[in-house]
């Protein structure tokens, strides 16, 4: 758009505008310090708080002393924290937060009074900032915990737990837990902190129950806090919350009980809650339609089941059928939780007959035959099959449940970890020590299974897996069909057999000898063996064995020797 001025006038006006802005900036630079000093004078009625806001950037937090002992600083922080101006409160809270990161020496008690004011602020942001600062100071042990409690900070911290803000709740719970770790303040925290939380947990308001159970969960992450909660009577309250209608309350309380049950010395106190109330509540929750609650209940029962008495009580409560129903759910996580708990029950010998009669092996067989089967399910299924196949009823059930088919199918999975494969091959090896199952497996094994086992046997970097794979092969019934499956792998087998014979561990040498003994009748194997490295190794083992036998004969006593006067008489 045209300006109405000629070209010369436009140029002159632009130059005038440029020089005017330059003069103004210079004038502002010169008078600004004068006005700053004037504003700081009381004659102009400028508050110390506003003065501090302008000077806060000059506070050096890298200074070791931080100038905290200056009376002016203490007075300024006190005025800022007590001000009704939220921005001034935020300034004070931010100062404490920065201070908490840099301070390495004890904080003077005088500086805790402003902290109390800030905790009582009506602004949630201020409370969140100052509570985080307090967490940092407590973690670094630069604030006296007893002084914090004596000043009454537990009350606003507990109010902050009810705020509904996750950050505020996290900071306040951390403060309560840290304060409870101090011997000098532990009793006070229990009275002023834990007991009010337990009272809040008994509220009929689901929201208050959520807050209380969430806070109590955070008090179960260490040994001392768990003991403190037990002394305050918190265990029955947590068990009672399992019966509530709010799923979040159930989850928090169950998670807390899971942490508590990890300490076996607390099991008697948990079991003292009458009429198996804890176990009944957990079994009910395990059947919940809320997956995370059901899974957490199974985890808690799994932890508790390390106690033989609790295992007996669980079996008395007919826990098997509800858990078997979880194995049929479409959710893999749900099935994993249930099979892990059932695996723990299998380890207790008195439970085995009941578990077999209840049909556990049938359900495990179906689990293994699913198209997708996780490592967790395979590992614990192997544990269950190994545990239950030892009795005659178990052997028959393994056959009828097609567990062998499931195990062999899992063996071909390409995604299994070495740990899972160790459990799987160990289970197969165990089954092949039992005659009916050995015959069944020998018939069911295919060329794919043999190829997989041979490859595992050659995994010298994992000796246990290598041993297990070779052990399964060595226990196959030597029939024409079996030899035909093994023939393509004779060269690879001789390689791992050579490694076994050189191993200083006798169990590897013995396994190698058993395998060679089983296959020596086959002409193809014998021809490969003849004149090779394995034959040389066999001679070395033979010579070592003969030398050992000779040495044993030299030290074998030929007749009863007289008793040495300094040695005790030999007891027959």
C-alpha positions as CSV (number, residue, x, y, z in Angstrom):
1,X,0.0,0.0,0.0
2,X,1.4,3.5,-0.9
3,X,2.5,5.7,2.0
4,X,1.9,9.0,0.3
5,X,5.5,10.1,0.8
6,X,8.1,10.5,-1.8
7,X,11.1,8.2,-1.8
8,X,13.4,10.6,-0.1
9,X,10.9,11.3,2.7
10,X,10.3,7.6,3.3
11,X,14.0,7.0,3.6
12,X,14.5,9.9,6.1
13,X,11.6,8.8,8.2
14,X,13.0,5.2,8.4
15,X,16.4,6.6,9.5
16,X,14.7,8.8,12.1
17,X,12.7,5.8,13.5
18,X,15.9,3.7,13.7
19,X,17.9,6.3,15.6
20,X,14.9,7.0,17.9
21,X,14.6,3.3,18.9
22,X,18.4,3.1,19.5
23,X,18.3,6.2,21.8
24,X,15.3,4.7,23.7
25,X,17.0,1.4,24.3
26,X,20.1,3.2,25.6
27,X,18.0,5.4,27.8
28,X,16.2,2.3,29.2
29,X,19.5,0.6,29.9
30,X,20.8,3.6,31.9
31,X,17.7,4.2,34.0
32,X,16.7,0.6,34.7
33,X,19.2,0.1,37.6
34,X,18.1,3.4,39.2
35,X,14.4,2.3,39.1
36,X,15.4,-1.1,40.5
37,X,17.0,0.4,43.5
38,X,14.2,2.9,44.0
39,X,11.6,0.1,43.9
40,X,13.5,-1.8,46.6
41,X,13.3,1.1,49.0
42,X,10.4,1.1,51.5
43,X,9.6,4.7,50.5
44,X,7.9,3.3,47.4
45,X,5.9,0.7,49.3
46,X,7.2,-2.2,47.3
47,X,6.8,-5.5,49.3
48,X,9.8,-7.7,50.2
49,X,8.1,-10.5,48.3
50,X,8.1,-8.6,45.0
51,X,11.7,-7.6,45.7
52,X,12.6,-11.2,46.1
53,X,10.8,-12.2,42.9
54,X,13.1,-9.8,41.1
55,X,16.2,-11.0,42.9
56,X,15.5,-14.7,43.0
57,X,17.7,-15.4,40.0
58,X,20.7,-14.0,41.9
59,X,20.5,-16.8,44.5
60,X,23.4,-19.2,43.9
61,X,22.4,-22.7,44.5
62,X,25.9,-23.9,43.7
63,X,27.2,-22.1,46.7
64,X,28.0,-24.7,49.3
65,X,26.5,-22.7,52.2
66,X,23.6,-21.5,49.9
67,X,23.4,-18.4,52.1
68,X,20.7,-20.2,54.1
69,X,21.8,-18.7,57.4
70,X,21.2,-15.2,56.4
71,X,18.3,-13.8,58.4
72,X,17.0,-11.9,55.4
73,X,16.7,-15.1,53.4
74,X,14.8,-16.9,56.1
75,X,12.4,-14.0,56.6
76,X,11.8,-13.8,52.9
77,X,11.0,-17.5,52.5
78,X,8.7,-17.3,55.5
79,X,6.8,-14.3,54.0
80,X,6.6,-16.0,50.6
81,X,5.3,-19.3,52.0
82,X,2.7,-17.4,54.2
83,X,1.6,-15.1,51.4
84,X,-1.9,-15.5,49.9
85,X,-0.4,-14.9,46.5
86,X,-0.2,-18.4,44.8
87,X,2.6,-17.2,42.5
88,X,4.7,-16.2,45.5
89,X,4.0,-19.6,47.1
90,X,5.1,-21.3,43.9
91,X,8.4,-19.3,44.0
92,X,9.1,-20.5,47.5
93,X,8.2,-24.2,46.6
94,X,10.5,-24.1,43.6
95,X,13.3,-22.7,45.7
96,X,12.9,-25.7,48.0
97,X,12.8,-28.1,45.1
98,X,16.0,-26.7,43.7
99,X,17.5,-26.7,47.1
100,X,16.6,-30.4,47.6
101,X,18.7,-31.3,44.5
102,X,21.8,-29.4,45.5
103,X,21.9,-29.5,49.3
104,X,24.3,-32.0,50.8
105,X,24.5,-30.6,54.4
106,X,21.7,-30.7,57.1
107,X,18.8,-28.3,56.5
108,X,18.3,-26.0,59.5
109,X,15.1,-26.7,61.4
110,X,14.1,-23.0,61.0
111,X,13.7,-23.6,57.2
112,X,11.1,-26.4,57.9
113,X,8.5,-23.9,59.1
114,X,7.9,-22.5,55.6
115,X,7.6,-26.1,54.3
116,X,4.7,-26.6,56.6
117,X,3.0,-23.5,55.3
118,X,3.5,-24.6,51.7
119,X,2.0,-28.1,52.5
120,X,-1.1,-26.3,53.8
121,X,-1.4,-24.2,50.6
122,X,-4.7,-24.2,48.8
123,X,-2.9,-24.7,45.5
124,X,-2.3,-28.3,44.5
125,X,0.7,-27.4,42.3
126,X,2.4,-25.8,45.3
127,X,1.7,-28.9,47.4
128,X,3.0,-31.2,44.7
129,X,6.2,-29.2,44.4
130,X,7.0,-28.9,48.1
131,X,6.1,-32.6,48.8
132,X,8.5,-33.7,46.0
133,X,11.2,-31.4,47.6
134,X,10.5,-33.0,51.0
135,X,10.9,-36.5,49.4
136,X,14.3,-35.5,48.0
137,X,15.4,-34.1,51.4
138,X,14.3,-37.2,53.2
139,X,16.0,-39.5,50.7
140,X,19.3,-37.6,51.0
141,X,18.8,-37.5,54.8
142,X,19.4,-33.8,54.9
143,X,16.4,-33.1,57.0
144,X,15.6,-34.2,60.5
145,X,12.8,-36.8,60.3
146,X,11.8,-36.4,63.9
147,X,11.5,-32.6,63.4
148,X,9.2,-33.2,60.3
149,X,6.9,-35.3,62.4
150,X,7.0,-33.0,65.5
151,X,6.0,-30.0,63.3
152,X,2.8,-31.9,62.3
153,X,3.5,-32.4,58.6
154,X,1.9,-35.9,58.6
155,X,-1.5,-34.3,58.7
156,X,-1.2,-32.3,55.5
157,X,0.7,-35.2,53.9
158,X,-2.2,-37.5,54.6
159,X,-4.7,-34.9,53.3
160,X,-2.6,-34.9,50.1
161,X,-3.1,-38.6,49.7
162,X,-6.8,-37.8,49.4
163,X,-6.2,-35.2,46.7
164,X,-6.9,-37.6,43.8
165,X,-3.8,-36.4,42.0
166,X,-1.5,-39.3,41.2
167,X,1.7,-37.2,41.6
168,X,0.6,-35.7,44.8
169,X,-0.4,-39.1,46.2
170,X,2.9,-40.6,45.2
171,X,4.9,-37.9,46.8
172,X,3.0,-37.9,50.0
173,X,3.1,-41.7,50.3
174,X,6.8,-41.7,49.8
175,X,7.1,-39.1,52.5
176,X,5.1,-41.2,55.0
177,X,7.1,-44.3,54.1
178,X,10.4,-42.5,54.6
179,X,9.3,-41.0,57.8
180,X,8.3,-44.4,59.1
181,X,11.8,-45.8,58.4
182,X,13.2,-43.7,61.3
183,X,13.3,-45.3,64.7
184,X,12.8,-42.0,66.4
185,X,9.6,-41.2,64.4
186,X,8.3,-44.7,63.7
187,X,5.8,-44.8,66.6
188,X,4.5,-41.4,65.7
189,X,4.1,-42.3,62.1
190,X,2.2,-45.4,63.1
191,X,-0.1,-43.4,65.3
192,X,-0.5,-40.3,63.0
193,X,0.0,-41.9,59.7
194,X,-0.7,-45.6,59.4
195,X,-3.7,-45.8,61.8
196,X,-5.5,-42.9,60.1
197,X,-4.9,-44.7,56.8
198,X,-6.4,-47.9,58.2
199,X,-9.4,-45.9,59.5
200,X,-9.8,-44.4,56.0
201,X,-9.7,-47.9,54.5
202,X,-12.7,-48.8,56.6
203,X,-14.7,-46.0,55.1
204,X,-17.9,-46.8,53.1
205,X,-16.8,-44.4,50.4
206,X,-15.2,-46.3,47.6
207,X,-13.1,-43.3,46.6
208,X,-11.6,-43.1,50.1
209,X,-11.0,-46.8,50.2
210,X,-9.1,-46.5,46.9
211,X,-6.9,-43.8,48.3
212,X,-6.2,-45.7,51.5
213,X,-5.6,-49.0,49.9
214,X,-3.2,-47.4,47.4
215,X,-1.3,-45.7,50.2
216,X,-1.2,-48.9,52.3
217,X,0.2,-50.8,49.2
218,X,3.1,-48.3,49.2
219,X,3.8,-49.2,52.8
220,X,4.5,-52.9,52.0
221,X,7.6,-52.5,49.9
222,X,10.1,-53.0,52.7
223,X,10.5,-55.4,55.7
224,X,10.2,-52.7,58.3
225,X,7.1,-51.1,56.8
226,X,5.4,-54.5,56.5
227,X,6.2,-55.2,60.2
228,X,4.9,-51.8,61.1
229,X,1.7,-52.4,59.2
230,X,1.3,-55.7,61.0
231,X,1.8,-54.2,64.4
232,X,-0.8,-51.5,63.6
233,X,-3.4,-54.2,62.8
234,X,-3.3,-53.6,59.1
235,X,-3.4,-57.2,57.8
236,X,-7.1,-57.9,58.7
237,X,-8.1,-54.6,57.1
238,X,-6.4,-55.5,53.9
239,X,-8.0,-58.9,53.9
240,X,-11.4,-57.3,54.5
241,X,-10.9,-55.0,51.5
242,X,-10.6,-58.1,49.3
243,X,-14.3,-58.6,49.9
244,X,-15.2,-55.1,48.7
245,X,-17.1,-54.3,45.5
246,X,-14.6,-51.9,44.0
247,X,-12.1,-53.6,41.7
248,X,-9.4,-51.1,42.3
249,X,-9.6,-51.5,46.0
250,X,-9.4,-55.3,45.6
251,X,-6.3,-54.9,43.3
252,X,-4.5,-52.6,45.7
253,X,-5.2,-54.7,48.8
254,X,-4.3,-57.9,47.0
255,X,-1.1,-56.4,45.8
256,X,-0.2,-55.3,49.3
257,X,-1.0,-58.8,50.7
258,X,1.2,-60.3,47.9
259,X,4.1,-58.1,49.1
260,X,3.4,-59.1,52.7
261,X,3.2,-62.8,52.0
262,X,6.8,-62.7,50.5
263,X,8.0,-62.5,54.1
264,X,7.5,-66.0,55.5
265,X,7.9,-64.9,59.1
266,X,4.6,-62.9,58.7
267,X,2.7,-66.0,57.5
268,X,1.6,-66.9,61.1
269,X,0.1,-63.5,61.6
270,X,-1.7,-63.8,58.2
271,X,-3.1,-67.2,59.1
272,X,-4.2,-66.0,62.5
273,X,-7.1,-64.2,60.7
274,X,-9.8,-66.8,61.6
275,X,-11.5,-69.6,59.6
276,X,-9.1,-69.5,56.6
277,X,-10.6,-66.1,55.8
278,X,-7.5,-64.9,53.8
279,X,-7.3,-68.0,51.7
280,X,-11.1,-68.1,51.0
281,X,-11.0,-64.4,50.0
282,X,-8.1,-65.0,47.7
283,X,-9.7,-68.0,46.0
284,X,-12.9,-66.0,45.5
285,X,-10.9,-63.2,44.0
286,X,-9.0,-65.7,41.7
287,X,-12.4,-66.4,40.1
288,X,-13.1,-62.7,39.5
289,X,-14.1,-61.6,36.1
290,X,-11.5,-58.8,36.4
291,X,-8.4,-60.3,34.9
292,X,-5.7,-58.3,36.8
293,X,-7.4,-59.1,40.1
294,X,-7.7,-62.8,39.3
295,X,-4.0,-62.9,38.3
296,X,-2.9,-61.0,41.4
297,X,-4.8,-63.4,43.6
298,X,-3.1,-66.3,42.0
299,X,0.3,-64.7,42.5
300,X,-0.5,-64.1,46.2
301,X,-1.6,-67.7,46.6
302,X,1.5,-68.9,44.8
303,X,3.7,-67.0,47.2
304,X,1.8,-68.2,50.2
305,X,1.9,-71.8,48.9
306,X,5.6,-72.0,49.8
307,X,4.3,-72.8,53.3
308,X,3.3,-76.5,53.6
309,X,0.5,-75.6,56.1
310,X,-1.1,-73.2,53.7
311,X,-0.9,-75.8,50.9
312,X,-2.8,-78.2,53.2
313,X,-5.5,-75.6,53.9
314,X,-5.8,-74.7,50.2
315,X,-6.5,-78.3,49.4
316,X,-9.1,-78.5,52.2
317,X,-10.8,-75.6,50.6
318,X,-11.2,-77.5,47.3
319,X,-9.0,-75.0,45.4
320,X,-8.3,-77.3,42.4
321,X,-11.5,-77.0,40.4
322,X,-11.7,-73.2,40.4
323,X,-8.1,-73.1,39.2
324,X,-8.7,-75.7,36.5
325,X,-11.5,-73.5,35.1
326,X,-9.0,-70.7,34.7
327,X,-6.9,-73.0,32.5
328,X,-9.7,-73.0,30.0
329,X,-10.0,-69.3,29.6
330,X,-9.0,-67.6,26.3
331,X,-6.5,-65.3,28.0
332,X,-2.9,-66.6,28.0
333,X,-2.1,-64.4,31.0
334,X,-4.9,-65.9,33.0
335,X,-3.8,-69.5,32.1
336,X,-0.2,-68.7,33.1
337,X,-1.3,-67.5,36.5
338,X,-3.4,-70.6,37.2
339,X,-0.8,-73.1,35.9
340,X,1.9,-71.4,38.0
341,X,-0.1,-71.9,41.1
342,X,-1.0,-75.5,40.2
343,X,2.6,-76.2,39.6
344,X,3.4,-75.1,43.2
345,X,0.7,-77.3,44.6
346,X,2.1,-80.3,42.7
347,X,5.4,-80.0,44.6
348,X,3.7,-81.0,47.8
349,X,3.6,-84.8,47.9
350,X,0.3,-85.2,49.8
351,X,-1.5,-83.2,47.1
352,X,-0.5,-85.4,44.2
353,X,-3.2,-88.1,44.3
354,X,-5.9,-85.4,44.6
355,X,-4.5,-83.4,41.7
356,X,-4.5,-86.5,39.5
357,X,-8.0,-87.5,40.5
358,X,-9.3,-84.0,39.8
359,X,-8.1,-84.2,36.2
360,X,-5.2,-81.8,36.3
361,X,-3.1,-83.8,33.8
362,X,-6.0,-83.8,31.3
363,X,-6.2,-80.0,31.4
364,X,-2.4,-79.7,31.1
365,X,-2.4,-82.0,28.1
366,X,-5.0,-79.7,26.4
367,X,-2.9,-76.7,27.3
368,X,0.2,-78.1,25.6
369,X,-1.8,-79.0,22.5
370,X,-2.9,-75.4,21.9
371,X,-1.4,-73.8,18.7
372,X,0.3,-71.1,20.7
373,X,1.8,-72.1,24.0
374,X,4.0,-69.7,26.1
375,X,7.2,-70.5,27.7
376,X,5.6,-70.0,31.2
377,X,2.9,-72.5,30.4
378,X,5.4,-75.1,29.0
379,X,7.8,-74.7,31.9
380,X,5.1,-75.2,34.6
381,X,3.3,-77.9,32.6
382,X,6.6,-79.8,32.5
383,X,6.9,-79.4,36.3
384,X,3.3,-80.7,36.8
385,X,3.8,-83.7,34.5
386,X,7.1,-84.6,36.1
387,X,5.6,-84.3,39.6
388,X,2.5,-86.3,39.0
389,X,3.9,-89.0,36.7
390,X,5.8,-90.7,39.6
391,X,2.8,-92.6,40.8
392,X,1.0,-95.4,38.9
393,X,-2.2,-93.3,38.6
394,X,-0.1,-90.4,37.2
395,X,1.5,-92.6,34.6
396,X,-1.8,-93.7,33.3
397,X,-3.2,-90.2,33.3
398,X,-0.2,-88.9,31.4
399,X,-0.9,-91.4,28.6
400,X,-4.7,-90.8,28.5
401,X,-4.2,-87.0,28.6
402,X,-1.9,-87.0,25.6
403,X,0.7,-85.1,27.6
404,X,3.5,-86.8,25.6
405,X,2.0,-85.4,22.3
406,X,1.9,-82.0,23.8
407,X,5.5,-82.2,25.0
408,X,6.8,-83.4,21.7
409,X,4.8,-80.7,19.9
410,X,6.3,-78.1,22.1
411,X,9.8,-79.4,21.4
412,X,9.5,-78.3,17.8
413,X,8.7,-74.7,18.7
414,X,11.4,-72.5,17.3
415,X,10.9,-69.6,19.8
416,X,11.6,-71.3,23.1
417,X,14.4,-70.1,25.3
418,X,17.2,-72.3,26.6
419,X,15.7,-72.3,30.1
420,X,12.3,-73.5,28.8
421,X,14.0,-76.2,26.6
422,X,16.0,-77.4,29.7
423,X,12.7,-77.9,31.6
424,X,11.1,-79.6,28.5
425,X,13.9,-82.0,27.8
426,X,14.3,-82.8,31.5
427,X,10.6,-83.7,31.6
428,X,10.9,-86.0,28.5
429,X,14.0,-87.6,30.0
430,X,12.1,-88.3,33.2
431,X,9.2,-89.8,31.4
432,X,11.5,-92.1,29.5
433,X,12.8,-93.7,32.7
434,X,9.3,-95.1,33.2
435,X,8.7,-98.2,31.1
436,X,5.2,-97.6,29.8
437,X,5.9,-94.0,28.9
438,X,9.2,-94.8,27.4
439,X,7.6,-97.2,24.9
440,X,4.9,-94.6,24.1
441,X,7.4,-91.8,23.4
442,X,9.7,-94.1,21.4
443,X,6.9,-94.9,19.0
444,X,5.7,-91.2,18.8
445,X,9.1,-89.6,18.0
446,X,9.5,-88.5,14.4
447,X,12.5,-87.5,12.3
448,X,11.8,-83.8,13.2
449,X,12.0,-84.6,16.9
450,X,15.3,-86.5,16.5
451,X,16.8,-83.7,14.4
452,X,15.8,-81.2,17.1
453,X,17.3,-83.3,19.9
454,X,20.6,-83.9,18.1
455,X,21.0,-80.2,17.5
456,X,20.3,-79.5,21.2
457,X,22.8,-82.2,22.2
458,X,25.5,-80.3,20.2
459,X,24.9,-77.1,22.1
460,X,28.1,-77.3,24.1
461,X,27.8,-73.7,25.2
462,X,24.8,-74.9,27.4
463,X,26.0,-78.1,29.0
464,X,22.7,-78.9,30.8
465,X,20.6,-78.5,27.7
466,X,23.2,-80.6,25.7
467,X,23.1,-83.3,28.3
468,X,19.3,-83.4,28.5
469,X,18.9,-83.7,24.7
470,X,21.4,-86.5,24.5
471,X,19.9,-88.3,27.5
472,X,16.5,-88.4,25.7
473,X,18.1,-89.9,22.6
474,X,20.0,-92.5,24.7
475,X,16.8,-93.7,26.3
476,X,14.9,-94.4,23.1
477,X,14.1,-98.0,22.6
478,X,16.6,-99.5,20.1
479,X,14.3,-100.8,17.3
480,X,14.7,-100.8,13.6
481,X,12.5,-97.8,13.3
482,X,14.5,-95.8,15.8
483,X,17.8,-96.7,14.1
484,X,16.4,-95.5,10.8
485,X,15.6,-92.2,12.4
486,X,19.0,-91.8,13.9
487,X,21.1,-92.9,10.9
488,X,21.1,-89.5,9.1
489,X,22.6,-88.0,12.3
490,X,25.4,-90.4,13.2
491,X,28.1,-88.0,12.2
492,X,26.6,-85.1,14.3
493,X,26.1,-87.6,17.2
494,X,29.7,-88.7,17.1
495,X,30.8,-85.1,17.4
496,X,28.9,-84.5,20.7
497,X,29.8,-87.9,21.9
498,X,33.5,-87.0,21.5
499,X,32.9,-83.9,23.6
500,X,31.1,-85.9,26.3
501,X,33.9,-88.5,26.6
502,X,36.5,-85.7,27.1
503,X,34.4,-84.0,29.8
504,X,35.7,-84.3,33.3
505,X,32.2,-84.6,34.6
506,X,31.6,-88.4,34.9
507,X,27.9,-88.1,34.1
508,X,28.7,-86.9,30.5
509,X,31.2,-89.8,30.1
510,X,28.7,-92.3,31.3
511,X,26.0,-90.9,29.0
512,X,28.3,-91.1,26.0
513,X,29.2,-94.7,26.9
514,X,25.5,-95.7,27.2
515,X,24.7,-94.1,23.8
516,X,27.5,-95.9,22.1
517,X,26.6,-99.2,23.7
518,X,23.0,-98.8,22.4
519,X,24.1,-98.1,18.8
520,X,27.1,-100.3,18.4
521,X,25.0,-103.2,17.0
522,X,24.2,-101.0,14.0
523,X,26.8,-101.7,11.3
524,X,26.7,-98.1,9.9
525,X,27.4,-96.6,13.3
526,X,30.2,-99.1,14.0
527,X,31.9,-98.4,10.7
528,X,31.8,-94.6,11.4
529,X,33.1,-95.3,15.0
530,X,36.0,-97.5,13.8
531,X,39.3,-95.7,13.6
532,X,37.8,-92.3,14.5
533,X,38.4,-89.8,17.3
534,X,35.6,-91.3,19.4
535,X,37.2,-94.7,19.3
536,X,40.5,-93.1,20.5
537,X,38.5,-91.4,23.3
538,X,37.0,-94.8,24.3
539,X,40.5,-96.3,24.7
540,X,41.5,-93.4,26.8
541,X,38.5,-93.8,29.1
542,X,39.1,-97.5,29.2
543,X,42.8,-97.0,30.3
544,X,41.7,-94.4,32.9
545,X,39.1,-96.8,34.3
546,X,41.6,-99.6,34.5
547,X,44.1,-97.4,36.3
548,X,41.4,-96.3,38.8
549,X,40.5,-100.0,39.4
550,X,44.1,-100.9,40.0
551,X,44.6,-98.0,42.4
552,X,41.5,-99.0,44.4
553,X,42.8,-102.6,44.7
554,X,46.1,-101.3,46.2
555,X,44.3,-99.4,49.0
556,X,41.7,-102.0,49.8
557,X,42.5,-103.5,53.2
558,X,43.3,-107.2,53.1
559,X,42.5,-107.8,56.8
560,X,41.0,-105.9,59.7
561,X,43.6,-103.4,60.9
562,X,44.3,-102.7,64.6
563,X,42.6,-99.6,66.1
564,X,45.0,-96.7,66.3
565,X,45.1,-95.4,69.9
566,X,44.4,-91.8,68.8
567,X,41.5,-92.8,66.6
568,X,37.9,-93.6,67.8
569,X,37.0,-97.3,67.5
570,X,35.3,-98.3,64.3
571,X,31.5,-98.9,64.7
572,X,30.0,-101.8,62.9
